[in-house]
Amino acid sequence: MTLRPLVLLAAGLLASLPSPAPAQSAGPELTTALVNAYGHWRDAMIRKDARGWAGAITQYRQVVTRNQLVSEKQAFPDQVFATAGDPPSLDGLRLLEAEAVGKTAHLVYFGKVDLGQDRNLLKDTVLKLKFGFENGGWKYDSNRFTNLDTAPEVLKKLQSGKKTDFLDTPEFTPPGTMPPPPPLCRVPEFKGGYKLQSFGYETQVLMNGFDFTLVEDALDQQVIIGGLVTGQNEITLRMTPVPTPENGKTAVQIRIYKLDVTQPDKPGTEILRWEAPDGKAPKQITLPFTVK
């Protein structure tokens, strides 16, 4: 299957008009609508139906998935269906909550979520399914698993059927609005990645029209969305001072690599290294570099 149909579909979805907000109901109708939305997505995944998948998933998640795969030099949409096993069935799981806020909603389940592993090894887990309201209906977005090994009291209550208050936390409250879909990134010639260290600064990486995760007093590494092309490329860093780390040292350093997708275990080829002189970073710097 070629890339073009899904790219055109994504572009068409981005141009759609805003949908009216759904009713703030947590009743059976909401539960049924969300379960059906997840079922449509799951069925498309099992059948490896690219158009069905695109119609069942949120605009945001469709474009993010497409951008990530093409940046990794993987075939889209084929690679969407390359994971082993089927998405988990909801059969046998206990519904803890169905909640909608604005144009977002979730289902929260508890039980032994089957991801294709040995059933004797399955543990009780919390599964949250997230949704967005688009084009007059709910679309599946993503999921999150919460392992309760570090929260034995919560696990015990759930196993005994008792109520717990963890569903009242912000993590288990739909945000109300979906993030806007990012632009479609270019299809790069090379897969690229960067390693960033930022101590004493909050550092923002910008490249190919995309803003990457803010990093503060930490190390980070990312695949570059939009990758690298032969010839001129550039990357921009925005750096804001924050309270000095415990060791009193400040440092910002970035290294960019060209990665060989045919040899994933081979270290990347470093093509740029920059670090703030004496740990003192400017507010912003744009670094041009050439890829051969």
N, C-alpha and C positions, 0 to 999 in steps of 0.2 A: 504494500500500500504506500502511496506516495505522500509526501508532506503537504502538497498544495491544497487538497480539499479541506484539511483541518485548519490550515492557516487562513483560508478564505472564510471558513465558518467562524473562527475566533474573531476576525475582523468584523464580520457581520454582527456578532453578538455585542461587540463593543459599541456599535452604533445604535443599539436598540434603545428605546425610550425608557425612562425610569418607570418601575412598576409601583402601583399603590401599596402602601404598607398593609400587612395582614392584620387580622384581629389578634389582640393579645390574649389568646385562649390557650389554656393548658388542658383542655378536655379531650374527649375521644376523637373529635374531628382532627385536631392538631396531630395527635399521636398517629392516627391512620395516615394522614398526609405525609408525615415525615417517614414513617415506615415504608410507605409506597415509594417515596423518592429514593430512599436507600436501596430498595429492591430493584428499581429501574437501573441504578448505577451498578449494583452488584451483578445483575443479569447481563448487562453490557460487558462487564469485565470478564465474566465466565465465557460468554460467546465470542469474546475478542472483537466486538462490534465497535469500530472507531466512531462512527456517526452516533450510535446509541450512547456511547460514553460522553461525547461532546454535548449531547442534548440533555444529559442527566447530571452534569457537574456544573458548579458555578463558573461564571466567566473568569473570575479571579484565579481559581485553581486550574482551570484549563490552560490559561496563558502562562502561569507560573510553571506548570508542568512542562509545557512545550518549550519554554525558554531554557529551563534547566537541562532538558534532554539534548536539544540542539547544541547548547554550549558545551556539553560533554561529548559532542560528536557522535551521538547515538541517533538511531532512526526514530523519527516521530511520524505517526503515532504508534508504530509497531512496538517500541520499547515500553510503552505504557502497559502492555499486556505480558511482559516478559517475566514478571515475578512468579516464583513457584507457588502453587496452591491457589485456592479461591479466596476471595474476601470472606470474612467470618459470617456465618449464619447467625441470626438472632434467636433461633430456636433454642429453648432451654435456658435462656438468659432472663433475669428478672428486671423489669423496667422500674427504675428508681424515679425518673423524672422526665417529663416532656415539657419544655418551656420555650416560649417565643418572646423576644424583645425586639420591637421594630422589625427590621428585615432580616433578623438572624434568629436561629433557634437551635436547640439541641435535644437529643435523646441521650439519657444516661442509663446504662445497663450494668448489672452485676452478675457475675457467674464465671463459669469456666469457658473462656473464649477460645474456640478451636481455630487455630491458624495452620492446621495440617500437621502439628507435632503429635508425638505419642500421647494418646488420651490419658494414659496413666500418669503423665507428667503435668497435666493441665492444672493450673492454680486459679483460685478465685481472683478475679480482676475487675476493675471498673473500666468500662468502655464508654467513651463519650463520642457520639457522632454529631458533627456540626453541619449546619445547613444555611443557605441563603435564599431569600425570596426574590425571584427574577422572572420577568416575562409572564406574570400572572400565576406563578406556582413555585413550590419549594424545590430547590436543587441541592443535591448532596455536595458537601465541600471537602471534608477531611475527617480523620478520627484521631483520638488520643487514648492511649492506655495508661492507667494508673495502677502501678504495683503497690499493694498494701502491706508488703513485708515489713516496712518501716513504721506502719501504723496498725499494730496488732489489735488495739482496742476498737478501732473503726472496723477492721476486718471481722472481729468477733461479733460486733453488733449486727453487721450486715448478714453474716452467716446465720444469725439467730432471728433474722427478720425484723430487727428493731430499727427505728429511725435514727439517723445521725445528722449533725448540723453541717457536715462538710459541703453539702450542696448549696449552702448559703454563701459560700466564699466567692470572691470575684472570679476565680478560676472556673467555677461552675455556674456562671451567670452569662448568658449570651450578651455580646457587646452592643447590640442594637443596630450597627451598620457594618456592612462588608467593606473591606479595603477596595479602592478602585483597582481594576485590572491594570497591570503594568503594560507598557508598549511591547509589541513583538520585537524581540531582539534580532539582530542580523544572524545569518548562518555563518559561523566563523570558519576560517581556513584551519585554525589550530585550536586545540583545547588549551586554555590557560588557567593558571591559578596563582594566588598570592598568599604569602605568609606575612602577617603584620604583628608587631609588638608595640604596645602603646602603654606607657607608664608615666603617670603625672599629666596625662593628656586624655581627652576624649577625642578620638580620631574617626573621621568619616572618610571612607574611600568612595570616589566617584569615577566611573569608567563606562564608556559606551552608552552614556545617557542613563545609567542606573546608579542609585545610591545603595551602598552596601551597609551591613550592620554596623552600628556605632560600637566602638571598642574602647573601653576605659580600664586601665590597670589590668590588662590581660593580654594573652596571646590569641591569635585567631588565624584561621586559614580558610579560604573560600575558592570555589571554582568561579572564574570570571564569567559573568553573564554576557554573552556576545563574543566571548573568546578573543582571539588574536587574529590579525591578518598580516600578510606579507607587506613589509614596508613600514610606514609610519603608524605608530600607536601612541596613546598618551593616557596617563592616569593622574588624577588630582586627589590630593589629601587636604582635608580641612581639620585643623587641630585647635582645640580649646583647652587651656590649662585647667586642671582640677587639683584639689588638695594633694600635696606631695605624698607619695607612697611611704609606707612604714620605713623602708630602707633609705629614704631620702633621695633616691636616684630617679631621674627622669630620663626617658628614652622613647624615641619613635623610630622604628625601622620597618621598611617594607622590602620584600623580595618578590619578584615576579618570575614565574616559570612557564616554559612551554612544555606541555605534557604529551607524551607519546601514547596515543590511545591503543596502539597495537601491542604495547608492552606496559600494561598498567602497573607492574611491579618495579619498573625501572624508574629511578629518580628523575625528576624533571630537569630540564636544562635552564639554569638561571640566566635571565636576559636583562634583568635590572635589579640593582640594589641601591637603596638610598636610606640614609639615616640622618636624623637631626644633629647638626654639629654640637658637640658638648651637651647633648640632651636638650638643647634649646630650640624648639620648633617654631617656625613662622605660623601665622594664622592660616595660610593656604599656600600650596605649591603645586604646580602642574609639571609633570615629569614626562617629556617625550622620550620614546625609545623605538628602536628599529628591530623588526623581526625578519629574519632571513629564511 
